[in-house]
Amino acid sequence: MAAEERLLHGGNIYDGYIEQKIAGSGETLLDFSANINPLGMPDSVKQAVTDALPGAVHYPDPLCRKLKKALAKAYGLPEHVLICGNGGADLIYRLVYALRPAKALLTAPTFAEYEEALRQTGTECIFHKLSEDMKVRCDILEQMDQSVDVMFLCNPNNPTGLLINQELLLRILGKAKRQGILLVLDECFLDFTGQEERSLISYVKDTDNLFILKSFTKMYAMPGIRLGYGLCGSRELLKRMEAAGQCWGVSVLASAAGIAALKEREYKQKAVRLIREERGYLKDRLEDLGIKVWDSQADYLFFRAPGILDLYERLLPRGILIRRCDNYRGLGAEYYRIAVKDHKSNERLVKAIEETIKLE
């Protein structure tokens, strides 16, 4: 993937074309392309980063011992099942480089970094293509044969925001164990659903074929700090992952931010309530405009605007950046994703979309 193609992710506010278009609008930028908690970074996290600054004159702990201790306490698990990295994406690449699988099973569409990492190691990728309802179907089990080394599932999925049926997810985990497949389960957006009981973290200590990916980025609004972590019962895999990247993957500041974030329970609950309410508002308003919206459970909405292939371009001059989804495998130019923000911002987005549609 070329460097410019990798900029197709959300949050690309640095592109000169985007800056030019928005500057010409006279509007303040509203970035709906990146799914970040609308409450913003907690004050306690900001303070922790500030307090940790003097320690930045030293190299960080390559084993992230303090952060792992805090995570282990939060989940009631031993520290040896944890690995920390420079965001969730860092751990995806470390895992793939460590494993170097011959064959992988992915859903389509889903987060592009899985496939990108696998392509870099020459892995053959096969796909469970989601149907029109964008749900993972039972026939994915038929694709899980002994030729598959690893499979990636995103729950809730990105970009759709849909959760996998829990009974099916457990069947997938069971078959993965029987067939010797490593199940990589990306739960980075699960915190936003208010349904954390769906997490499979409790299964980690009892199996070595499950790797769960988590991140501080979205919930605690700290993408610029870069901090993610994984949980897995296979000490051998985690050891190989540690060796698959640089020694100091987590900075002193990121570690301090993560430890502080883990204490923010009330903030997290407030975020879930706000997003549930505003997600419903956005869904209703978009459907009123004749737009097909999927029933996301995350902090973003996935929709199809029939016949409108340039909604992204139409909104830029109004100071609004959304996520085009045509670079997701299996999706066309009518598909888009938007973050759920505060009510005032959401109203501005809806008004802008309504006005651009009326101009047709």
C-alpha positions in Angstrom: 0.0 0.0 0.0 1.4 3.4 -1.0 1.9 6.1 1.6 -0.9 8.2 0.1 -3.3 5.3 0.2 -2.6 4.7 3.9 -4.0 8.2 4.5 -7.5 7.0 3.6 -8.1 6.3 7.3 -10.3 8.6 9.3 -8.7 11.6 11.1 -6.6 12.7 8.2 -6.8 16.4 9.0 -3.3 17.1 7.7 -4.0 16.7 4.0 -3.4 19.9 2.1 -6.5 19.5 -0.1 -8.7 19.1 3.0 -7.1 22.1 4.7 -7.7 24.2 1.5 -11.3 23.3 1.1 -12.2 23.9 4.8 -10.2 27.1 5.0 -12.2 28.4 2.1 -15.4 27.7 3.9 -14.7 30.0 6.8 -16.1 27.2 9.0 -14.4 25.5 12.0 -13.4 22.0 11.1 -15.7 19.3 12.4 -14.0 15.9 12.0 -16.6 13.2 11.8 -14.2 10.8 10.1 -12.5 9.7 13.3 -14.5 7.9 16.0 -13.3 9.6 19.1 -15.2 10.1 22.4 -17.1 13.4 22.1 -16.4 14.1 25.8 -12.7 14.6 24.9 -9.7 13.5 26.9 -10.4 13.2 30.6 -8.8 15.9 32.8 -7.1 13.2 34.9 -5.4 11.8 31.8 -4.2 15.3 30.8 -2.8 15.8 34.2 -1.1 12.4 34.3 0.7 13.2 31.0 1.8 16.6 32.4 3.0 15.0 35.6 4.9 12.4 33.7 6.8 14.9 31.6 9.9 15.0 33.8 10.2 11.3 33.4 10.4 11.6 29.6 14.2 12.3 30.0 14.5 8.6 30.6 13.8 5.6 28.3 10.5 4.0 29.0 10.1 0.6 30.6 10.2 -1.8 27.6 8.1 -4.3 29.7 5.4 -1.7 30.6 5.3 -3.1 34.1 3.3 -0.4 35.8 0.7 -0.3 33.1 0.4 -4.1 32.9 -0.1 -4.2 36.7 -2.9 -1.6 36.4 -4.5 -3.5 33.5 -4.2 -6.9 35.3 -5.9 -5.4 38.4 -8.7 -3.9 36.2 -9.4 -7.3 34.5 -8.6 -9.6 37.4 -6.1 -11.5 35.2 -2.4 -12.2 35.6 0.1 -9.8 34.1 1.7 -12.4 31.8 -1.4 -12.5 29.5 -0.9 -8.8 28.6 1.1 -7.0 25.9 1.1 -3.2 25.4 1.9 -1.3 22.2 1.9 1.9 20.3 -1.9 1.8 19.6 -4.0 -1.1 18.5 -2.5 -1.0 14.9 1.0 -1.6 16.3 -0.1 -4.8 17.9 -1.8 -6.0 14.7 1.4 -5.7 12.8 3.5 -7.2 15.7 1.1 -10.2 15.8 1.2 -10.8 12.1 5.0 -10.4 11.9 5.4 -12.8 14.9 3.0 -15.4 13.5 3.7 -15.1 9.7 0.6 -17.1 8.9 0.2 -18.9 5.6 -3.5 -18.4 5.4 -5.9 -16.0 7.1 -9.7 -15.6 7.2 -11.2 -12.1 7.3 -14.7 -10.6 7.0 -15.4 -8.1 4.3 -15.8 -5.2 4.9 -13.8 -4.8 8.0 -10.8 -2.7 9.4 -8.3 -2.5 6.6 -5.2 -2.8 8.8 -5.7 -6.6 9.2 -5.4 -7.3 5.5 -2.6 -4.7 5.0 -0.5 -6.3 7.7 -1.1 -9.8 6.4 -0.2 -8.8 2.8 3.1 -7.6 4.0 4.0 -11.1 5.2 2.7 -12.7 2.0 -0.2 -14.3 3.8 -3.1 -15.7 1.6 -6.3 -14.0 2.7 -9.7 -15.5 2.2 -12.9 -13.6 3.0 -16.3 -14.1 4.6 -18.2 -11.5 2.5 -21.0 -9.9 4.6 -24.4 -9.9 3.0 -26.6 -6.8 2.6 -27.4 -6.8 6.4 -23.7 -6.6 7.1 -23.9 -9.4 9.7 -21.5 -12.3 10.2 -23.3 -15.4 9.2 -23.2 -19.0 10.5 -21.6 -20.2 7.3 -18.3 -18.6 8.4 -17.8 -21.8 10.4 -17.6 -23.7 7.1 -14.6 -21.6 6.0 -12.8 -22.4 9.2 -10.8 -25.5 8.2 -7.4 -26.7 9.1 -5.7 -24.7 6.3 -6.5 -21.4 8.1 -3.9 -20.3 10.6 -5.5 -17.1 11.9 -8.8 -15.2 11.6 -9.6 -11.6 12.5 -13.0 -10.5 13.8 -13.9 -7.0 14.8 -16.7 -6.8 17.4 -18.4 -4.4 16.9 -17.3 -4.3 13.3 -15.6 -1.3 11.7 -17.2 0.3 9.7 -20.7 -1.1 10.4 -20.8 -0.9 14.2 -22.7 -4.2 14.3 -22.1 -6.8 17.1 -21.6 -10.4 16.3 -24.3 -12.7 17.6 -22.9 -14.0 20.9 -23.9 -17.6 20.4 -22.2 -17.6 17.0 -19.1 -15.9 18.4 -18.7 -18.7 21.0 -19.2 -21.3 18.3 -16.4 -19.6 16.3 -14.1 -19.6 19.3 -14.8 -23.3 19.9 -14.2 -24.3 16.3 -11.0 -22.2 16.2 -9.7 -24.1 19.1 -10.5 -27.5 17.5 -9.0 -26.5 14.2 -5.9 -24.9 15.6 -6.8 -21.4 14.4 -5.8 -18.3 16.3 -8.8 -16.1 16.7 -7.9 -12.4 16.9 -10.9 -10.5 18.3 -10.8 -6.8 18.0 -12.8 -5.3 20.8 -11.5 -1.7 20.5 -15.0 -0.3 20.2 -16.8 -2.6 22.6 -16.6 -0.2 25.5 -19.0 2.2 23.6 -21.7 -0.3 23.3 -22.6 -0.5 27.0 -22.5 -4.3 26.5 -19.1 -5.2 27.9 -20.4 -8.5 29.1 -20.1 -9.6 25.5 -16.3 -9.5 25.8 -14.4 -12.8 25.6 -11.7 -11.6 27.9 -12.7 -14.1 30.5 -11.8 -16.9 28.1 -8.2 -15.7 27.6 -6.7 -17.5 30.6 -8.3 -20.9 29.6 -7.1 -21.0 26.0 -4.0 -20.1 23.9 -5.8 -19.7 20.6 -7.5 -16.4 21.5 -6.0 -12.9 21.2 -8.1 -9.9 22.2 -7.2 -6.5 21.0 -8.1 -3.4 23.0 -7.2 0.3 22.8 -7.3 3.5 24.9 -7.5 5.6 21.7 -11.2 5.9 21.1 -12.8 5.8 24.5 -10.4 8.2 26.2 -9.9 10.5 23.2 -6.2 10.1 23.0 -5.3 8.9 19.5 -2.3 11.2 19.4 -0.8 9.5 22.4 -1.0 6.0 20.9 -1.7 3.3 23.3 -3.2 -0.2 22.8 -3.0 -3.6 24.5 -3.7 -7.2 23.9 -4.6 -10.2 26.0 -3.7 -13.8 25.2 -3.1 -17.0 27.0 -0.1 -18.0 24.8 3.1 -16.8 26.5 5.0 -18.0 23.4 3.0 -15.8 21.0 3.3 -12.7 23.3 7.1 -13.3 23.6 7.4 -13.4 19.8 5.2 -10.3 19.5 7.5 -8.4 21.9 10.5 -9.3 19.7 8.6 -8.3 16.5 8.8 -4.6 17.1 11.0 -1.9 18.7 12.0 -2.3 22.3 10.3 0.9 23.5 6.9 0.7 21.9 5.1 2.6 24.7 6.3 6.0 25.8 6.5 7.2 29.4 3.7 9.6 28.7 1.4 7.0 27.1 1.9 4.6 30.0 1.0 7.3 32.5 -2.1 8.2 30.4 -3.3 4.6 30.4 -2.9 4.1 34.1 -5.0 7.3 34.7 -7.6 6.4 32.2 -8.3 3.0 33.8 -9.6 4.9 36.9 -12.2 6.8 34.8 -15.3 4.7 35.4 -17.9 7.6 35.7 -16.5 9.3 32.6 -16.9 6.0 30.7 -20.5 5.6 31.8 -21.3 9.2 30.8 -19.8 8.6 27.4 -21.9 5.5 26.8 -25.1 7.3 27.7 -24.3 10.3 25.5 -23.4 8.3 22.5 -26.5 6.1 22.8 -28.7 9.1 22.8 -26.9 11.0 20.1 -26.5 7.9 17.9 -30.3 7.5 18.0 -30.8 11.1 17.0 -28.4 10.9 14.1 -29.9 7.6 12.8 -33.5 9.0 12.9 -32.5 12.2 11.2 -30.6 10.5 8.4 -33.3 8.0 7.8 -35.8 11.0 7.5 -33.6 12.1 4.6 -34.0 8.8 2.8 -30.6 7.4 3.8 -30.1 3.8 4.7 -28.5 3.6 8.2 -27.3 0.4 9.9 -28.1 -0.2 13.5 -24.6 0.5 14.9 -23.9 -0.1 18.6 -20.6 1.8 18.5 -19.7 5.5 18.6 -20.2 5.8 14.8 -22.8 5.2 12.2 -22.5 3.5 8.8 -24.8 4.5 6.1 -25.5 4.3 2.4 -26.6 7.4 0.5 -28.2 6.0 -2.7 -27.0 7.7 -5.8 -24.8 10.2 -3.9 -21.2 9.4 -4.7 -19.6 12.7 -3.7 -21.1 13.4 -0.2 -17.6 13.7 1.2 -16.7 16.4 -1.4 -19.9 18.2 -0.9 -19.4 18.5 2.9 -15.8 19.7 2.9 -16.6 23.2 1.8 -19.0 23.3 4.8 -16.1 22.5 7.2 -17.2 18.9 7.7 -15.0 15.9 7.2 -16.6 12.4 7.0 -15.2 9.0 6.3 -15.6 7.6 2.7 -15.9 3.8 2.8 -15.2 3.0 -0.8 -11.7 1.7 0.1 -13.2 -1.0 2.3 -13.3 -4.3 0.6 -16.7 -4.9 -1.0 -18.1 -1.4 -0.6 -18.8 1.3 -3.2 -18.8 5.1 -3.3 -22.3 5.4 -1.8 -21.1 4.1 1.6 -20.0 6.4 4.4 -19.2 6.4 8.1 -19.6 9.2 10.6 -18.6 9.6 14.2 -21.2 10.4 16.9 -20.4 13.7 18.5 -22.1 16.2 20.8 -25.6 17.3 19.9 -24.6 20.7 18.5 -22.1 19.2 16.2 -24.5 16.5 15.1 -27.1 19.1 14.3 -24.6 20.9 12.1 -23.8 17.7 10.3 -27.5 16.8 9.7 -28.2 20.3 8.4 -25.3 20.2 6.1 -26.3 16.8 4.6 -29.9 18.0 4.2 -28.8 21.1 2.4 -26.5 19.3 0.0 -29.1 16.7 -0.8 -31.7 19.5 -1.6 -29.2 21.0 -4.0 -29.5 18.0 -6.4 
